[in-house]
């Protein structure tokens, strides 16, 4: 296995590519995500598998909806087959399917990595169309023996077509797991990160890697861009997903029936320089109609907050910085920006997030401000969500070890960038980031966007 850390160039590319459509990346749990119909009401719920032969042939006909792409932030390399063939995938906690690009004579391969060749594996087997696993994933009539699908990522702009198979997965020289169900992709559309040849779904669905490993817990840690230590990003499963410091805190891990793949948390408040913003109680609550709530994502770098809460945060940040703002909307798609030159001598207010139970996440400046060398701007990487649903992106999680206890419905987090427990100091945030390297762990990787998914059979 190898780890490819996210580069500043990749982050820069993300902002440049999505400046015009940044607002479209925010989740919407009210039946507007995903790619086509298939449900009884003609709408697909985000994350639900559907079967509709009239739409399956054209990917749902919804390719003009909100964009979906893979920012290519981190990549995870592992092996499939016997003998093992090295492949890579983008980690995504918002979707279910584990798939890799497969080689074939007519495949549309648009990845720089070598595709998986099923003909070279002695342990690969097609998943029968009539199997329970296939029909549960996408109900279909089985005109062919294979379990085929079109898996659409939010709007259909990004999608993969393939068939389900089983094979042995190898995560290091000693960790081999037999009979893993995965998608063998023979066609894909959209930006899946270039160096990534697939996606590793870590959602709550039965075919996610977490579910297939029967892991009650998993955790990940992303090294911040400005870390000065020797830390490495990692992902752990099962008993390895444990705390590494004495100052870990916990909050309930929530779920929603509107999209069962998602992981949500209860956000109760935001502090700026130690002072609570006047955000009304219930602002971030998940509503009965599926709107609202706070979704966790390792795909979208930026964070989105419910609009009224964002306005309060923006006002507090601008009041604390007390400098003329610059227009970063056209260049970066970000709202509150300053020239790097003017901000260099300023005190950026400290920000912390307060969750259910009082668990507090103290943020570093790099978690919520991004400096773009090309434009000479430095901007707040938090934006308003007009859908009412909030999303905590990967930048805000960098430097924090996030531990998901699925069975216990608990999210535990701890800063691996702070040598001591975070304080409630009202002093402004300092620019240098304190670093304390965690013990070496299995290499990792990570990637992409908040994916809403719709599945169709292939005719």
C-alpha positions, 0 to 999 in steps of 0.5 A: 500500500502507498499513501499519496498526500493531498497537495496544495495544487490539488486544493487550488484546482478544486477552488478554481474548478468549482468557483462558479458552482460552489453552492451546488456542492451542499447536500439537500436531503429533500429528494433533489439529489441523485440522478433520476427516478425509480421511486414510487413518486418519481423521485429518487431519495439520495443514497437509495438504490433504484431499478428503472430500465427506461432510465438505466440505459441513459444514466437517469437522464439527469446529467444537468443537475448539480455537478459531481466530481472528485477533488482528488484530495487523497488516494488509498492504494490496496490490492485485489485478486490472486495474485494481488493487483495494486489499485487505488480508490477515493475514500468516501464516507457518504456512499456505499459501493466499493468499485475499481476500474477494470480492464476490457477491450471496449472499456472507457478508461480515463485513469492514470492508474493500471486497471484491475484485470479480472482474467489474471485473478484466480479468485475472482467470481461474478456475483450472480444477478439472482443473488440476494446481494445483487437484488438488494443493491439494485433490483433487476430482471436478470436478462443476463447472468451478471449483476450490472449497474449504473452508479450515479454520483450526485446528479449524474455528472459523475457515474460508473457503469459495471458489474458486481464481483467478489474477490480477495482484497489485500490491505497490507502483506498480512491482511487479506479478506476473501469474498469482498463484493466490489464493482468492476467498472468498465465505463465511467464519466466525471472527474474521479481524481485522475490518479484514482481508479475507483471509489471506496464507499465507507457509508452505512450500506451493506456493501460498503467496506466498513460493513463488509469488514464487519467493523463496528468502528473506523477512524481516520486522520488527515495531516494538515497542510501546514503540519511541521511534524512527521505525522502521516494520514491514516485510516483504521478499522475495528479494534485499531480505531481507538483514541491516541490521546487523553483529551478525546471527547465524544458526541452522538453519531446520528443517522437519517432514513432519508439517506441511510448512508450518511453520518450526521452529528448534532451541532449546538453552537459556534464560538468565536474567540471563546464567545458563543454566537447568538445562534437560535437553539435548533438551527442545526437540527434534522427536521422531519422532512429530511432537511437540516442536520449536519452531515460529515464529509471527507469529500468536500473540502469546504464547510457549509453552514445553515444560512442564518448561522453562517451570517452570524459567523461571517459578521463575527469574523469580519468584525474581529479582523477589521480589514477591507475585504476582497472579492474572492467569489469569481476566483475561488468561489469563496465569500469572505476574502482578504489579500494575503498581504493585508491579513499577514499582520492581522489576528484571525479570530479563533473558532470552535464548534460545540456539539451535543453533550458539550464536546468542543472541537477547537479549530486551527486557522488552517481549518477554516482559512485558505491562502491562494498563492495565485490570486494573492487571496486568503479566504474563509472556507466556510459558506452558507447553505441555502438548503438548510443542511450543513456539512462539515468538510475535510478541511475543518477535520484536518488535524483531528482524529475522527473515530466512528463507533457505528454500533455505539452511535458515537463520534469521538474526536481528538486533536493530534495537532495539539500537545495538550487538551484544547483550552477555552482561551478567548485569544485569537488563533495563531497562524503556526499550527502546533504539531504532535505526530501520532504513532506510525499507522497503516498508510492511508488515503482519502478523497472526493466529494459529497456523493449522493447516489442513485443506482440503475440496472444496465440494460 
